[in-house]
């Protein structure tokens, strides 16, 4: 398709140099068409995500390479192995976790993890280092979900108690006796909320 004459060779090689050269001068970049600049913008956007991960890495590298302490809590990713143990794959410091968006932190944890995690979920983990120097973890976010579920039930029960206490008959009983009726005296609270898990 191309005729490689001596006259056309210089013009074609110049265009190739412009396309392949990353250090484009201002005059050359102004002469490029809009179609050539669109992929460049998309490429910059894709690199921006990688730069964000690298920025988190630069900020959190001290935590990443620090020696992990047995019995401490970490925020990060875990992976279940065939022997039903959960291994700590990667962790992030709390300051970085709260400084960056959740999706960005998860992307960083996946990119810099020691093992591939199919469905990455960020957990609060308690580290247990075995005698073999294996970093196993106990997930604490599971317990947080249980507490949230039970607190929802307790809170709805508490709201029901308060609405029953506002009943005119119950208020009249309190005025006469100094106490609410027997079923409305003790409000449900945090104490004993997780009693079913003993």
GITABEL-V392994 format. One record per run of one state. SS is the DSSP state (~ for helix, > for strand, _ for the rest). FROM is the first residue (numbers start at 0). TO is the last residue. If there is no record, write none. Layout:
BEGIN
SS;FROM;TO, SS;FROM;TO
END
This chain:
BEGIN
_;0;4, ~;5;19, _;20;24, ~;25;30, _;31;32, ~;33;64, _;65;71, >;72;79, _;80;84, >;85;91, _;92;92, ~;93;98, _;99;100, ~;101;110, _;111;121, >;122;128, _;129;133, >;134;138, _;139;139, ~;140;164, _;165;166, ~;167;176, _;177;180, ~;181;183, _;184;193, ~;194;196, _;197;197
END
